[in-house]
Amino acid sequence: MTASSHAEQDYDVVIIGAGPSGSVAASLLQQQGRRVLVLEKQQFPRFSIGESLLPCCMQILEQANMITAVNQAGFQFKNGAAFNANGRATLFDFTDKYTAGPGTTFQVQRGEFDKLLADSASQQGVEIRYKQTVTAVELDDKPQLSVTNDEGENYQVSAKFILDASGFGRVLPRLLDLERPSNLPTRSAIFTHIEDNIEQVDMGNYQFDRNKILISVHPDNQDIWYWLIPFSNGRCSLGVVAEPHLLGDVDKDLEANLLRLVAEEPRLKQLLSKSKIVRDCAKLQGYSANVSTLATDKFALLGNAGEFLDPVFSSGVTIAMQSASMAVDCLGKQLDGERVDWQQDYATPLMRGVDTFRTYVEAWYDGRFQDVIFYETPNPKIKQMICSILAGYAWDESNPFVSEAERRLNMIVELCR
């Protein structure tokens, strides 16, 4: 495609990024009859982490006409989460939750999953251009983007509105100087994929279950935790998360540090005794992020482009899809000539759910939520309410652990302690 063939291009909405939030938003806008263009910097499939979906995502995939494709793709079924610390184990069954809605989902290799969603959007009529880099944005009367294609040619695209679904690329926050430090401490993750060769071993009161993500806590330091996400092909995503000084000299040898830390957690070491690494280890450093503005009448930030909390409860893709759905609702009204208050109608309601997740993320690291999770005789009703949040239903204001997250959590912490 030459630069001249891109000349004077005008759309209702330009979306930066074809990941889950971009593809979902594009499909929902296509259903409204909007002219949509998606600009994606990479070529799909491409590797990404964030591989354990939450059941809440499924209803948004249904809205976007993608659920059949996802259900038929052969991904690993997921029905809950298992937690393991110092010989204590606890399970959350996402079908036994307080909030109505799907109780099962999938664990996915994101390269395949994201391509599936993007292809589904294309099949619904969305135009997606790969290997396109957005280099500048002007937000005058009509937003305009400067783009460089994979042949080094530059062109301009204009739109009535821009959605930034660029994830960790955070295109608009960088170009418009919206970046702000997160209020969460800096943490890093080392991760890889393994051929897991897991055989059931005696793990006390816990039997390993491929239908659940396993979150393990370091025996001597509750600030260090591990994820193990089984896939349907005999592999797992394996990662460790901690403040950088606890991970060793990661610049020297990521793999050695990951294996050393895994060996320090007895159950995980036993479970993975026959596993072998099949992908170069990588690290994500200082990943928590924040912004000064989530949306105006010219643009909105979706998912990680706006704020990323922490991988501990797999909330990233859920927040991404939820933000796509909420932004498209507002955008449809604005494009139809209604007045939209983007702070009141989008940012504030979105952040209610994000802040619910944040409450539990902070409480995980200061130990309060770990005390609740590993409490041996939980109240079944309370466990269902907490299970709803772990299943992604962090916007359900009828759940007291959402509407009064901090107060309710502290109440339960006192009871458990």
Phi and psi in degrees as a GROMACS rama.xvg file:
@    title "Ramachandran Plot"
@    xaxis  label "Phi"
@    yaxis  label "Psi"
@TYPE xy
-85.9437  164.387  THR-2
-60.5946  -38.2984  ALA-3
-65.2009  -31.4462  SER-4
-71.7531  -13.0698  SER-5
-93.0057  -1.57226  HIS-6
-59.7973  143.38  ALA-7
48.388  49.4475  GLU-8
-89.7992  132.999  GLN-9
-133.658  126.91  ASP-10
-130.841  163.186  TYR-11
-68.7281  -48.06  ASP-12
-138.726  132.25  VAL-13
-108.072  130.61  VAL-14
-110.79  127.714  ILE-15
-94.3218  110.73  ILE-16
106.122  131.88  GLY-17
-109.159  18.7866  ALA-18
-68.122  -168.931  GLY-19
-54.0417  -45.7866  PRO-20
-68.8512  -37.7933  SER-21
-67.2737  -44.4111  GLY-22
-68.145  -41.1089  SER-23
-64.2566  -47.8566  VAL-24
-59.5182  -42.8925  ALA-25
-62.4422  -43.1089  ALA-26
-65.1978  -42.5328  SER-27
-65.2587  -38.2939  LEU-28
-68.7683  -38.1034  LEU-29
-59.5403  -39.5561  GLN-30
-62.0608  -29.6104  GLN-31
-80.3693  -5.49375  GLN-32
83.4179  22.57  GLY-33
-85.4774  154.066  ARG-34
-87.0522  112.71  ARG-35
-120.912  139.15  VAL-36
-126.513  131.328  LEU-37
-108.456  128.063  VAL-38
-110.967  116.845  LEU-39
-117.415  129.344  GLU-40
-70.2989  -34.936  LYS-41
-100.81  175.738  GLN-42
-102.618  131.869  GLN-43
-87.5332  149.56  PHE-44
-75.4867  150.846  PRO-45
-142.509  153.733  ARG-46
-72.9602  142.068  PHE-47
-153.307  153.096  SER-48
-96.6989  179.454  ILE-49
96.2584  51.2003  GLY-50
-97.674  -5.1869  GLU-51
-109.509  106.375  SER-52
-77.1806  163.902  LEU-53
-111.749  148.511  LEU-54
-54.1409  -32.3045  PRO-55
-54.3722  -31.0784  CYS-56
-60.2834  -30.0713  CYS-57
-64.6439  -35.2949  MET-58
-70.6878  -29.0318  GLN-59
-76.0433  -37.7016  ILE-60
-61.5128  -33.4275  LEU-61
-66.9214  -44.7603  GLU-62
-56.6324  -36.3134  GLN-63
-86.9616  9.08079  ALA-64
59.024  36.1988  ASN-65
-115.981  -5.66968  MET-66
-66.1377  -37.6557  ILE-67
-63.9912  -45.2098  THR-68
-60.4927  -41.6003  ALA-69
-67.7709  -43.8385  VAL-70
-62.2731  -30.3535  ASN-71
-93.8308  2.29417  GLN-72
-84.0174  -8.53966  ALA-73
81.5789  21.3632  GLY-74
-71.8933  162.619  PHE-75
-69.1071  122.406  GLN-76
-60.4616  142.304  PHE-77
-135.414  129.64  LYS-78
-128.047  9.82984  ASN-79
172.48  -167.212  GLY-80
-136.765  142.404  ALA-81
-116.605  140.622  ALA-82
-122.772  140.942  PHE-83
-137.923  125.474  ASN-84
-152.612  123.005  ALA-85
48.9658  46.6551  ASN-86
80.405  -2.78121  GLY-87
-100.298  139.14  ARG-88
-133.623  147.356  ALA-89
-144.981  147.191  THR-90
-118.924  143.262  LEU-91
-118.117  120.404  PHE-92
-94.8504  111.574  ASP-93
-67.0097  -13.911  PHE-94
-80.481  -15.1532  THR-95
-105.192  73.5191  ASP-96
-131.672  167.33  LYS-97
-77.6808  -39.8241  TYR-98
-85.9366  139.216  THR-99
-67.0614  157.491  ALA-100
125.38  173.161  GLY-101
-53.8224  144.353  PRO-102
-116.274  1.82453  GLY-103
-133.189  160.318  THR-104
-156.626  -148.79  THR-105
-138.795  158.012  PHE-106
-107.002  127.256  GLN-107
-131.203  143.612  VAL-108
-76.4459  117.632  GLN-109
-65.7664  -27.5661  ARG-110
-57.5382  -49.7492  GLY-111
-69.4319  -43.3984  GLU-112
-63.8922  -48.9575  PHE-113
-64.5349  -37.6709  ASP-114
-65.511  -40.1261  LYS-115
-58.8665  -44.4592  LEU-116
-67.0594  -43.0834  LEU-117
-64.4949  -42.5604  ALA-118
-62.9178  -37.867  ASP-119
-64.0166  -41.7058  SER-120
-61.7114  -43.17  ALA-121
-60.1919  -43.4907  SER-122
-64.2922  -24.155  GLN-123
-85.856  1.35298  GLN-124
107.094  2.9008  GLY-125
-76.6717  138.374  VAL-126
-89.4204  119.41  GLU-127
-119.046  128.385  ILE-128
-112.91  123.613  ARG-129
-92.9603  161.782  TYR-130
57.9215  43.7502  LYS-131
-120.001  126.215  GLN-132
-109.264  122.593  THR-133
-80.2999  120.186  VAL-134
-105.007  -22.7181  THR-135
-157.31  155.14  ALA-136
-136.995  132.618  VAL-137
-114.367  133.083  GLU-138
-113.224  36.5311  LEU-139
-65.8117  -140.384  ASP-140
-54.9772  -44.7183  ASP-141
-127.011  124.471  LYS-142
-56.0175  138.235  PRO-143
-133.618  137.531  GLN-144
-115.238  137.328  LEU-145
-96.0068  131.847  SER-146
-130.592  140.861  VAL-147
-114.62  128.147  THR-148
-88.7439  -179.272  ASN-149
-70.9378  -10.5344  ASP-150
-97.0749  8.51741  GLU-151
81.9979  8.26651  GLY-152
-86.9668  145.321  GLU-153
-106.647  143.873  ASN-154
-152.73  168.07  TYR-155
-115.259  145.041  GLN-156
-131.624  137.263  VAL-157
-114.826  158.197  SER-158
-155.516  161.118  ALA-159
-76.023  -22.6012  LYS-160
-158.701  148.874  PHE-161
-119.118  131.382  ILE-162
-108.019  124.959  LEU-163
-97.1184  106.555  ASP-164
-114.793  34.6477  ALA-165
-84.1815  2.63561  SER-166
60.2556  -135.304  GLY-167
-64.5688  -14.8646  PHE-168
-65.9156  -29.708  GLY-169
44.7933  55.9027  ARG-170
-63.2272  -55.8035  VAL-171
-66.5154  -42.2111  LEU-172
-54.4916  -37.4831  PRO-173
-71.8484  -49.7147  ARG-174
-71.123  -28.1524  LEU-175
-106.562  8.25264  LEU-176
57.3103  49.9504  ASP-177
-100.828  -6.17813  LEU-178
-62.9392  133.87  GLU-179
-135.11  149.93  ARG-180
-66.4081  146.268  PRO-181
-73.4791  152.204  SER-182
-86.4436  2.09541  ASN-183
-90.3517  145.482  LEU-184
-59.4818  153.146  PRO-185
-67.6958  125.166  THR-186
-129.241  160.116  ARG-187
-130  159.355  SER-188
-130.547  139.775  ALA-189
-113.068  134.753  ILE-190
-150.018  162.036  PHE-191
-161.719  179.769  THR-192
-112.915  143.367  HIS-193
-126.325  149.704  ILE-194
-80.1634  108.345  GLU-195
-81.8562  -31.2505  ASP-196
46.416  40.7469  ASN-197
-75.2136  128.647  ILE-198
-112.727  143.989  GLU-199
-61.6163  125.249  GLN-200
-119.928  162.077  VAL-201
-71.8807  107.173  ASP-202
-116.346  38.2299  MET-203
68.5925  -120.685  GLY-204
-91.7973  20.309  ASN-205
-132.57  126.106  TYR-206
-104.708  125.493  GLN-207
-58.8439  135.753  PHE-208
-131.176  117.497  ASP-209
-65.6843  -16.1078  ARG-210
-82.8759  4.36077  ASN-211
-133.015  143.983  LYS-212
-69.8966  142.502  ILE-213
-110.593  121.443  LEU-214
-108.198  119.829  ILE-215
-115.184  147.287  SER-216
-111.825  138.157  VAL-217
-59.2002  136.954  HIS-218
-64.5995  -27.7528  PRO-219
-109.196  -8.67588  ASP-220
-148.048  104.481  ASN-221
-70.991  -6.21827  GLN-222
-77.2081  -14.4972  ASP-223
-103.698  126.07  ILE-224
-138.478  163.247  TRP-225
-127.033  145.564  TYR-226
-112.737  145.199  TRP-227
-134.529  112.17  LEU-228
-116.534  104.009  ILE-229
-72.007  141.334  PRO-230
-107.249  172.223  PHE-231
-80.8549  -4.9484  SER-232
-106.527  21.211  ASN-233
81.399  9.02197  GLY-234
-112.357  166.34  ARG-235
-136.762  152.682  CYS-236
-89.2775  130.494  SER-237
-126.32  130.545  LEU-238
-148.159  158.383  GLY-239
-128.983  139.805  VAL-240
-125.933  135.914  VAL-241
-167.819  170.168  ALA-242
-65.7915  144.296  GLU-243
-51.0767  -39.0641  PRO-244
-67.6103  -16.2619  HIS-245
-88.0678  -9.22344  LEU-246
-93.3801  -1.13788  LEU-247
82.006  -170.599  GLY-248
-80.8629  85.7323  ASP-249
-68.7152  -22.8244  VAL-250
-70.9254  -21.8117  ASP-251
-80.534  -58.3307  LYS-252
-151.738  96.461  ASP-253
-60.77  -45.8358  LEU-254
-62.395  -45.025  GLU-255
-61.7697  -40.2461  ALA-256
-68.6301  -39.9451  ASN-257
-63.1085  -47.575  LEU-258
-64.2642  -38.2323  LEU-259
-61.7422  -45.3097  ARG-260
-68.8755  -37.4813  LEU-261
-63.0473  -39.739  VAL-262
-66.2429  -19.0815  ALA-263
-81.6638  -9.55626  GLU-264
-108.704  104.57  GLU-265
-54.7388  -44.8447  PRO-266
-66.5602  -42.5121  ARG-267
-65.5617  -42.043  LEU-268
-58.4366  -43.8016  LYS-269
-65.8386  -44.4647  GLN-270
-62.4767  -37.7918  LEU-271
-103.457  21.6306  LEU-272
-61.9715  -25.5848  SER-273
-109.337  11.6553  LYS-274
-79.6851  158.325  SER-275
-139.121  143.547  LYS-276
-72.6703  132.798  ILE-277
-122.126  7.83596  VAL-278
-145.62  140.286  ARG-279
-53.293  134.414  ASP-280
-66.0309  146.099  CYS-281
-133.839  166.875  ALA-282
-133.029  151.564  LYS-283
-124.542  123.239  LEU-284
-118.418  138.99  GLN-285
51.4536  50.5914  GLY-286
-80.5047  -22.4986  TYR-287
-65.9114  137.885  SER-288
-146.675  159.31  ALA-289
-147.632  169.422  ASN-290
-140.176  160.799  VAL-291
-79.4071  -31.1058  SER-292
-139.992  128.308  THR-293
-88.7762  -28.8463  LEU-294
-163.962  150.223  ALA-295
-135.164  -170.461  THR-296
-77.7347  3.44072  ASP-297
-113.462  -26.3774  LYS-298
-152.701  160.526  PHE-299
-141.884  145.275  ALA-300
-98.5099  133.553  LEU-301
-109.762  145.33  LEU-302
51.6341  -134.877  GLY-303
-62.6176  -20.8676  ASN-304
-62.9584  -28.7739  ALA-305
-91.7843  -61.8172  GLY-306
-147.687  134.103  GLU-307
-121.718  129.224  PHE-308
-87.953  -75.9213  LEU-309
-171.349  148.794  ASP-310
-78.2346  -1.41428  PRO-311
-60.8826  -36.635  VAL-312
-110.718  20.9731  PHE-313
55.3382  36.2716  SER-314
-84.2262  -10.266  SER-315
-57.5639  -53.5039  GLY-316
-69.143  -34.1176  VAL-317
-63.1889  -47.6955  THR-318
-62.0334  -38.6866  ILE-319
-60.9106  -49.7909  ALA-320
-68.7976  -39.758  MET-321
-61.8549  -43.468  GLN-322
-64.4963  -36.6627  SER-323
-62.0142  -48.0657  ALA-324
-61.9736  -45.1537  SER-325
-68.258  -41.1027  MET-326
-65.2723  -40.9871  ALA-327
-65.6185  -36.8703  VAL-328
-57.9369  -47.9801  ASP-329
-65.6271  -42.7784  CYS-330
-65.263  -38.7488  LEU-331
-57.7594  -42.6559  GLY-332
-64.2719  -46.0694  LYS-333
-62.5135  -43.105  GLN-334
-67.6161  -22.0426  LEU-335
-88.7157  5.54963  ASP-336
95.5154  1.07132  GLY-337
-80.6094  155.264  GLU-338
-84.3492  130.145  ARG-339
-118.586  129.124  VAL-340
-94.1114  100.623  ASP-341
-65.4265  -28.042  TRP-342
-70.1676  -50.729  GLN-343
-74.7915  -35.823  GLN-344
-92.6023  -21.2213  ASP-345
-122.884  -60.536  TYR-346
-62.7504  -47.4692  ALA-347
-65.3442  -49.2741  THR-348
-62.9456  -37.7542  PRO-349
-62.0096  -45.3984  LEU-350
-69.3716  -19.8258  MET-351
-59.6774  -45.4168  ARG-352
-70.7317  -41.708  GLY-353
-59.9076  -42.3594  VAL-354
-68.6013  -29.2455  ASP-355
-62.9536  -50.4101  THR-356
-56.6563  -42.2699  PHE-357
-60.4374  -40.7064  ARG-358
-55.8793  -44.347  THR-359
-78.0615  -31.9994  TYR-360
-63.4321  -48.221  VAL-361
-61.9597  -39.8217  GLU-362
-71.2756  -26.8563  ALA-363
-63.2997  -45.7918  TRP-364
-77.1654  -28.743  TYR-365
-88.1557  1.10596  ASP-366
96.9537  -17.5258  GLY-367
-61.4396  -48.1818  ARG-368
-72.2841  -29.8231  PHE-369
-63.3048  -38.1357  GLN-370
-61.1219  -38.1143  ASP-371
-70.2059  -47.0429  VAL-372
-60.8289  -40.7228  ILE-373
-94.4498  9.69833  PHE-374
-65.404  132.377  TYR-375
-76.3286  -27.9218  GLU-376
-126.998  70.8024  THR-377
-71.1893  151.203  PRO-378
-69.5697  123.499  ASN-379
-57.1569  -39.0373  PRO-380
-66.0832  -43.2396  LYS-381
-66.3213  -39.9087  ILE-382
-61.3003  -37.795  LYS-383
-63.2999  -39.4004  GLN-384
-66.8203  -41.5711  MET-385
-69.4683  -38.2311  ILE-386
-58.8926  -37.8123  CYS-387
-58.7824  -41.3953  SER-388
-67.834  -42.9965  ILE-389
-64.1969  -24.3668  LEU-390
-86.6257  1.11504  ALA-391
102.626  -2.21751  GLY-392
-86.2763  58.833  TYR-393
-84.643  -0.529284  ALA-394
-106.1  5.64675  TRP-395
-83.6553  94.4467  ASP-396
-67.8424  -13.4791  GLU-397
-75.0098  -14.6909  SER-398
-84.7308  116.345  ASN-399
-57.0511  -27.5963  PRO-400
-79.9826  -2.68133  PHE-401
-100.094  -53.4309  VAL-402
-66.8274  -31.3699  SER-403
-130.923  54.9741  GLU-404
-53.387  -54.3798  ALA-405
-64.4318  -47.4354  GLU-406
-63.7301  -47.3128  ARG-407
-64.5997  -42.1327  ARG-408
-61.0633  -46.8276  LEU-409
-63.3188  -34.4466  ASN-410
-60.5776  -46.0335  MET-411
-68.5801  -37.5427  ILE-412
-58.5315  -43.9657  VAL-413
-60.3453  -43.0567  GLU-414
-63.4885  -42.7161  LEU-415
-69.5491  -32.3942  CYS-416
